[in-house]
Amino acid sequence: WWIAGVVVARDLLILAAAGVLWASTSIRGFTPSVWGKASTLVQIVAAVAVMSGASPLVVKPLLAATVCLAFVSGLHYLTRAMAGLRA
């Protein structure tokens, strides 16, 4: 469950950052990043692996990658939001 929490927290961070930028700047384009796309892809692959009953040797690395990419992409979006606020 904690992995789902990390993924949801990342999405809430992105939503909050987009809301702040929309409310406080003229920025209206919130394009996805490569890190965000990679994170989503790994989340989908991990979910399919878990639901299909794949071996733990497959599932555990996918779940680890899911968490790592959620953090990396979340930090990347946060960095982009901070740059947008400075501009």
DRENDREN-821105 format. One record per residue: residue in one letter; x, y, z of N, C-alpha, C in turn; residue number from 1. Coordinates in steps of 0.001 Angstrom, whole numbers. Example, Ala and Ser with C-alpha at 12.3 -4.5 7.8 and 13.67 -1.06 7.14 Angstrom:
BEGIN
<r aa="A" n_c1="13190" n_c2="-5690" n_c3="7800" ca_c1="12300" ca_c2="-4500" ca_c3="7800" c_c1="13200" c_c2="-3300" c_c3="7800" i="1"/>
<r aa="S" n_c1="12850" n_c2="-2250" n_c3="7080" ca_c1="13670" ca_c2="-1060" ca_c3="7140" c_c1="12900" c_c2="30" c_c3="7870" i="2"/>
END
This chain:
BEGIN
<r aa="W" n_c1="813" n_c2="-1212" n_c3="0" ca_c1="0" ca_c2="0" ca_c3="0" c_c1="847" c_c2="1262" c_c3="0" i="1"/>
<r aa="W" n_c1="2013" n_c2="1178" n_c3="630" ca_c1="2834" ca_c2="2387" ca_c3="712" c_c1="3323" c_c2="2811" c_c3="-673" i="2"/>
<r aa="I" n_c1="3510" n_c2="1845" n_c3="-1578" ca_c1="3946" ca_c2="2192" ca_c3="-2933" c_c1="2833" c_c2="2971" c_c3="-3645" i="3"/>
<r aa="A" n_c1="1615" n_c2="2531" n_c3="-3476" ca_c1="487" ca_c2="3274" ca_c3="-4053" c_c1="433" c_c2="4680" c_c3="-3466" i="4"/>
<r aa="G" n_c1="741" n_c2="4807" n_c3="-2177" ca_c1="769" ca_c2="6120" ca_c3="-1531" c_c1="1814" c_c2="7039" c_c3="-2143" i="5"/>
<r aa="V" n_c1="2986" n_c2="6481" n_c3="-2458" ca_c1="4043" ca_c2="7275" ca_c3="-3088" c_c1="3585" c_c2="7771" c_c3="-4455" i="6"/>
<r aa="V" n_c1="2970" n_c2="6890" n_c3="-5218" ca_c1="2507" ca_c2="7257" ca_c3="-6562" c_c1="1409" c_c2="8322" c_c3="-6483" i="7"/>
<r aa="V" n_c1="464" n_c2="8144" n_c3="-5583" ca_c1="-618" ca_c2="9123" ca_c3="-5430" c_c1="-60" c_c2="10460" c_c3="-4925" i="8"/>
<r aa="A" n_c1="886" n_c2="10411" n_c3="-4000" ca_c1="1488" ca_c2="11644" ca_c3="-3487" c_c1="2184" c_c2="12409" c_c3="-4605" i="9"/>
<r aa="R" n_c1="2874" n_c2="11695" n_c3="-5490" ca_c1="3529" ca_c2="12342" ca_c3="-6630" c_c1="2493" c_c2="13041" c_c3="-7504" i="10"/>
<r aa="D" n_c1="1397" n_c2="12355" n_c3="-7789" ca_c1="363" ca_c2="12956" ca_c3="-8627" c_c1="-280" c_c2="14168" c_c3="-7959" i="11"/>
<r aa="L" n_c1="-469" n_c2="14103" n_c3="-6650" ca_c1="-1012" ca_c2="15257" ca_c3="-5920" c_c1="-24" c_c2="16425" c_c3="-5934" i="12"/>
<r aa="L" n_c1="1269" n_c2="16129" n_c3="-5836" ca_c1="2294" ca_c2="17169" ca_c3="-5928" c_c1="2226" c_c2="17857" c_c3="-7287" i="13"/>
<r aa="I" n_c1="2120" n_c2="17065" n_c3="-8338" ca_c1="2045" ca_c2="17636" ca_c3="-9688" c_c1="792" c_c2="18497" c_c3="-9822" i="14"/>
<r aa="L" n_c1="-326" n_c2="18004" n_c3="-9346" ca_c1="-1582" ca_c2="18750" ca_c3="-9418" c_c1="-1489" c_c2="20062" c_c3="-8633" i="15"/>
<r aa="A" n_c1="-911" n_c2="20008" n_c3="-7441" ca_c1="-770" ca_c2="21215" ca_c3="-6621" c_c1="162" c_c2="22229" c_c3="-7292" i="16"/>
<r aa="A" n_c1="1284" n_c2="21742" n_c3="-7825" ca_c1="2229" ca_c2="22644" ca_c3="-8489" c_c1="1583" c_c2="23295" c_c3="-9711" i="17"/>
<r aa="A" n_c1="841" n_c2="22521" n_c3="-10491" ca_c1="161" ca_c2="23086" ca_c3="-11662" c_c1="-869" c_c2="24119" c_c3="-11221" i="18"/>
<r aa="G" n_c1="-1568" n_c2="23842" n_c3="-10142" ca_c1="-2555" ca_c2="24790" ca_c3="-9632" c_c1="-1921" c_c2="26088" c_c3="-9175" i="19"/>
<r aa="V" n_c1="-805" n_c2="25985" n_c3="-8480" ca_c1="-101" ca_c2="27190" ca_c3="-8019" c_c1="395" c_c2="27994" c_c3="-9210" i="20"/>
<r aa="L" n_c1="982" n_c2="27318" n_c3="-10188" ca_c1="1467" ca_c2="28031" ca_c3="-11375" c_c1="310" c_c2="28677" c_c3="-12131" i="21"/>
<r aa="W" n_c1="-793" n_c2="27966" n_c3="-12268" ca_c1="-1945" ca_c2="28500" ca_c3="-12988" c_c1="-2509" c_c2="29730" c_c3="-12267" i="22"/>
<r aa="A" n_c1="-2550" n_c2="29674" n_c3="-10930" ca_c1="-3141" ca_c2="30763" ca_c3="-10151" c_c1="-2223" c_c2="31968" c_c3="-10023" i="23"/>
<r aa="S" n_c1="-915" n_c2="31752" n_c3="-10076" ca_c1="-2" ca_c2="32852" ca_c3="-9746" c_c1="873" c_c2="33321" c_c3="-10904" i="24"/>
<r aa="T" n_c1="778" n_c2="32667" n_c3="-12058" ca_c1="1575" ca_c2="33083" ca_c3="-13205" c_c1="708" c_c2="33038" c_c3="-14456" i="25"/>
<r aa="S" n_c1="1302" n_c2="33379" n_c3="-15572" ca_c1="587" ca_c2="33278" ca_c3="-16842" c_c1="857" c_c2="31940" c_c3="-17529" i="26"/>
<r aa="I" n_c1="1579" n_c2="31060" n_c3="-16861" ca_c1="1901" ca_c2="29745" ca_c3="-17433" c_c1="627" c_c2="28911" c_c3="-17496" i="27"/>
<r aa="R" n_c1="341" n_c2="28376" n_c3="-18668" ca_c1="-836" ca_c2="27540" ca_c3="-18848" c_c1="-496" c_c2="26177" c_c3="-19453" i="28"/>
<r aa="G" n_c1="727" n_c2="26042" n_c3="-19952" ca_c1="1136" ca_c2="24775" ca_c3="-20553" c_c1="1885" c_c2="23918" c_c3="-19550" i="29"/>
<r aa="F" n_c1="1303" n_c2="22808" n_c3="-19189" ca_c1="1925" ca_c2="21899" ca_c3="-18228" c_c1="2245" c_c2="20599" c_c3="-18955" i="30"/>
<r aa="T" n_c1="3294" n_c2="20638" n_c3="-19737" ca_c1="3632" ca_c2="19483" ca_c3="-20562" c_c1="4281" c_c2="18384" c_c3="-19720" i="31"/>
<r aa="P" n_c1="4005" n_c2="17136" n_c3="-20061" ca_c1="4639" ca_c2="16031" ca_c3="-19340" c_c1="6128" c_c2="15965" c_c3="-19660" i="32"/>
<r aa="S" n_c1="6875" n_c2="15445" n_c3="-18712" ca_c1="8317" ca_c2="15305" ca_c3="-18926" c_c1="8643" c_c2="13854" c_c3="-19270" i="33"/>
<r aa="V" n_c1="9849" n_c2="13643" n_c3="-19748" ca_c1="10320" ca_c2="12282" ca_c3="-20032" c_c1="10276" c_c2="11444" c_c3="-18758" i="34"/>
<r aa="W" n_c1="10657" n_c2="12047" n_c3="-17629" ca_c1="10641" ca_c2="11319" ca_c3="-16352" c_c1="9221" c_c2="10930" c_c3="-15956" i="35"/>
<r aa="G" n_c1="8282" n_c2="11814" n_c3="-16193" ca_c1="6891" ca_c2="11509" ca_c3="-15885" c_c1="6340" c_c2="10393" c_c3="-16756" i="36"/>
<r aa="K" n_c1="6704" n_c2="10432" n_c3="-18034" ca_c1="6259" ca_c2="9375" ca_c3="-18940" c_c1="6892" c_c2="8034" c_c3="-18562" i="37"/>
<r aa="A" n_c1="8179" n_c2="8055" n_c3="-18204" ca_c1="8850" ca_c2="6821" ca_c3="-17781" c_c1="8211" c_c2="6277" c_c3="-16509" i="38"/>
<r aa="S" n_c1="7885" n_c2="7171" n_c3="-15583" ca_c1="7246" ca_c2="6760" ca_c3="-14337" c_c1="5900" c_c2="6095" c_c3="-14606" i="39"/>
<r aa="T" n_c1="5108" n_c2="6681" n_c3="-15468" ca_c1="3803" ca_c2="6117" ca_c3="-15803" c_c1="3950" c_c2="4759" c_c3="-16479" i="40"/>
<r aa="L" n_c1="4883" n_c2="4650" n_c3="-17396" ca_c1="5110" ca_c2="3381" ca_c3="-18085" c_c1="5476" c_c2="2273" c_c3="-17095" i="41"/>
<r aa="V" n_c1="6407" n_c2="2564" n_c3="-16199" ca_c1="6835" ca_c2="1547" ca_c3="-15227" c_c1="5696" c_c2="1211" c_c3="-14271" i="42"/>
<r aa="Q" n_c1="4887" n_c2="2200" n_c3="-13896" ca_c1="3730" ca_c2="1923" ca_c3="-13041" c_c1="2775" c_c2="933" c_c3="-13722" i="43"/>
<r aa="I" n_c1="2523" n_c2="1139" n_c3="-14989" ca_c1="1615" ca_c2="260" ca_c3="-15728" c_c1="2198" c_c2="-1149" c_c3="-15833" i="44"/>
<r aa="V" n_c1="3467" n_c2="-1244" n_c3="-16195" ca_c1="4106" ca_c2="-2553" ca_c3="-16317" c_c1="4107" c_c2="-3272" c_c3="-14972" i="45"/>
<r aa="A" n_c1="4401" n_c2="-2551" n_c3="-13894" ca_c1="4402" ca_c2="-3155" ca_c3="-12556" c_c1="3004" c_c2="-3624" c_c3="-12173" i="46"/>
<r aa="A" n_c1="1998" n_c2="-2826" n_c3="-12458" ca_c1="621" ca_c2="-3213" ca_c3="-12122" c_c1="205" c_c2="-4467" c_c3="-12882" i="47"/>
<r aa="V" n_c1="554" n_c2="-4535" n_c3="-14159" ca_c1="227" ca_c2="-5720" ca_c3="-14950" c_c1="965" c_c2="-6937" c_c3="-14399" i="48"/>
<r aa="A" n_c1="2220" n_c2="-6756" n_c3="-14028" ca_c1="2996" ca_c2="-7871" ca_c3="-13474" c_c1="2383" c_c2="-8373" c_c3="-12173" i="49"/>
<r aa="V" n_c1="1987" n_c2="-7449" n_c3="-11305" ca_c1="1375" ca_c2="-7846" ca_c3="-10030" c_c1="49" c_c2="-8558" c_c3="-10274" i="50"/>
<r aa="M" n_c1="-792" n_c2="-7985" n_c3="-11123" ca_c1="-2121" ca_c2="-8566" ca_c3="-11368" c_c1="-2049" c_c2="-9904" c_c3="-12090" i="51"/>
<r aa="S" n_c1="-991" n_c2="-10118" n_c3="-12865" ca_c1="-874" ca_c2="-11381" ca_c3="-13590" c_c1="-203" c_c2="-12467" c_c3="-12762" i="52"/>
<r aa="G" n_c1="220" n_c2="-12110" n_c3="-11553" ca_c1="848" ca_c2="-13091" ca_c3="-10680" c_c1="2275" c_c2="-13435" c_c3="-11082" i="53"/>
<r aa="A" n_c1="2981" n_c2="-12479" n_c3="-11636" ca_c1="4361" ca_c2="-12705" ca_c3="-12061" c_c1="5238" c_c2="-13048" c_c3="-10859" i="54"/>
<r aa="S" n_c1="6354" n_c2="-13630" n_c3="-11154" ca_c1="7316" ca_c2="-14023" ca_c3="-10132" c_c1="7805" c_c2="-12817" c_c3="-9339" i="55"/>
<r aa="P" n_c1="8066" n_c2="-13011" n_c3="-8041" ca_c1="8655" ca_c2="-11922" ca_c3="-7249" c_c1="9983" c_c2="-11422" c_c3="-7822" i="56"/>
<r aa="L" n_c1="10677" n_c2="-12270" n_c3="-8564" ca_c1="11933" ca_c2="-11841" ca_c3="-9200" c_c1="11690" c_c2="-10793" c_c3="-10278" i="57"/>
<r aa="V" n_c1="10479" n_c2="-10754" n_c3="-10796" ca_c1="10087" ca_c2="-9741" ca_c3="-11784" c_c1="9415" c_c2="-8565" c_c3="-11089" i="58"/>
<r aa="V" n_c1="8527" n_c2="-8863" n_c3="-10146" ca_c1="7703" ca_c2="-7829" ca_c3="-9516" c_c1="8533" c_c2="-6898" c_c3="-8631" i="59"/>
<r aa="K" n_c1="9411" n_c2="-7452" n_c3="-7815" ca_c1="10157" ca_c2="-6601" ca_c3="-6865" c_c1="10992" c_c2="-5524" c_c3="-7556" i="60"/>
<r aa="P" n_c1="11758" n_c2="-5849" n_c3="-8599" ca_c1="12486" ca_c2="-4766" ca_c3="-9278" c_c1="11564" c_c2="-3737" c_c3="-9930" i="61"/>
<r aa="L" n_c1="10425" n_c2="-4205" n_c3="-10451" ca_c1="9482" ca_c2="-3259" ca_c3="-11047" c_c1="8895" c_c2="-2320" c_c3="-9998" i="62"/>
<r aa="L" n_c1="8591" n_c2="-2847" n_c3="-8829" ca_c1="8064" ca_c2="-1991" ca_c3="-7761" c_c1="9138" c_c2="-1013" c_c3="-7271" i="63"/>
<r aa="A" n_c1="10373" n_c2="-1476" n_c3="-7188" ca_c1="11468" ca_c2="-578" ca_c3="-6797" c_c1="11641" c_c2="528" c_c3="-7831" i="64"/>
<r aa="A" n_c1="11578" n_c2="165" n_c3="-9108" ca_c1="11695" ca_c2="1166" ca_c3="-10168" c_c1="10520" c_c2="2142" c_c3="-10132" i="65"/>
<r aa="T" n_c1="9337" n_c2="1640" n_c3="-9797" ca_c1="8157" ca_c2="2494" ca_c3="-9681" c_c1="8376" c_c2="3573" c_c3="-8630" i="66"/>
<r aa="V" n_c1="8863" n_c2="3170" n_c3="-7470" ca_c1="9100" ca_c2="4130" ca_c3="-6386" c_c1="10201" c_c2="5116" c_c3="-6777" i="67"/>
<r aa="C" n_c1="11291" n_c2="4604" n_c3="-7324" ca_c1="12403" ca_c2="5493" ca_c3="-7708" c_c1="11971" c_c2="6520" c_c3="-8750" i="68"/>
<r aa="L" n_c1="11268" n_c2="6051" n_c3="-9771" ca_c1="10834" ca_c2="6978" ca_c3="-10819" c_c1="9765" c_c2="7940" c_c3="-10328" i="69"/>
<r aa="A" n_c1="8949" n_c2="7520" n_c3="-9384" ca_c1="7965" ca_c2="8446" ca_c3="-8811" c_c1="8680" c_c2="9589" c_c3="-8105" i="70"/>
<r aa="F" n_c1="9735" n_c2="9261" n_c3="-7354" ca_c1="10498" ca_c2="10310" ca_c3="-6669" c_c1="11234" c_c2="11202" c_c3="-7667" i="71"/>
<r aa="V" n_c1="11906" n_c2="10596" n_c3="-8623" ca_c1="12674" ca_c2="11374" ca_c3="-9602" c_c1="11754" c_c2="12296" c_c3="-10400" i="72"/>
<r aa="S" n_c1="10658" n_c2="11739" n_c3="-10906" ca_c1="9758" ca_c2="12575" ca_c3="-11709" c_c1="9077" c_c2="13630" c_c3="-10846" i="73"/>
<r aa="G" n_c1="8724" n_c2="13289" n_c3="-9613" ca_c1="8133" ca_c2="14276" ca_c3="-8710" c_c1="9078" c_c2="15433" c_c3="-8438" i="74"/>
<r aa="L" n_c1="10351" n_c2="15114" n_c3="-8186" ca_c1="11349" ca_c2="16169" ca_c3="-7969" c_c1="11561" c_c2="16993" c_c3="-9236" i="75"/>
<r aa="H" n_c1="11535" n_c2="16320" n_c3="-10380" ca_c1="11704" ca_c2="17046" ca_c3="-11637" c_c1="10558" c_c2="18025" c_c3="-11875" i="76"/>
<r aa="Y" n_c1="9323" n_c2="17572" n_c3="-11637" ca_c1="8177" ca_c2="18478" ca_c3="-11791" c_c1="8234" c_c2="19617" c_c3="-10775" i="77"/>
<r aa="L" n_c1="8663" n_c2="19320" n_c3="-9562" ca_c1="8789" ca_c2="20368" ca_c3="-8545" c_c1="9833" c_c2="21402" c_c3="-8964" i="78"/>
<r aa="T" n_c1="10953" n_c2="20938" n_c3="-9505" ca_c1="11997" ca_c2="21846" ca_c3="-9995" c_c1="11459" c_c2="22722" c_c3="-11121" i="79"/>
<r aa="R" n_c1="10706" n_c2="22117" n_c3="-12033" ca_c1="10105" ca_c2="22896" ca_c3="-13126" c_c1="9116" c_c2="23919" c_c3="-12592" i="80"/>
<r aa="A" n_c1="8339" n_c2="23548" n_c3="-11574" ca_c1="7379" ca_c2="24487" ca_c3="-11000" c_c1="8089" c_c2="25651" c_c3="-10329" i="81"/>
<r aa="M" n_c1="9152" n_c2="25349" n_c3="-9616" ca_c1="9912" ca_c2="26421" ca_c3="-8944" c_c1="10519" c_c2="27364" c_c3="-9975" i="82"/>
<r aa="A" n_c1="11021" n_c2="26829" n_c3="-11066" ca_c1="11576" ca_c2="27680" ca_c3="-12140" c_c1="10478" c_c2="28545" c_c3="-12741" i="83"/>
<r aa="G" n_c1="9286" n_c2="27987" n_c3="-12880" ca_c1="8171" ca_c2="28760" ca_c3="-13416" c_c1="7765" c_c2="29896" c_c3="-12480" i="84"/>
<r aa="L" n_c1="7830" n_c2="29643" n_c3="-11186" ca_c1="7495" ca_c2="30693" ca_c3="-10213" c_c1="8549" c_c2="31802" c_c3="-10210" i="85"/>
<r aa="R" n_c1="9798" n_c2="31427" n_c3="-10425" ca_c1="10877" ca_c2="32433" ca_c3="-10461" c_c1="10796" c_c2="33291" c_c3="-11705" i="86"/>
<r aa="A" n_c1="10251" n_c2="32735" n_c3="-12784" ca_c1="10239" ca_c2="33456" ca_c3="-14074" c_c1="9196" c_c2="34552" c_c3="-14111" i="87"/>
END
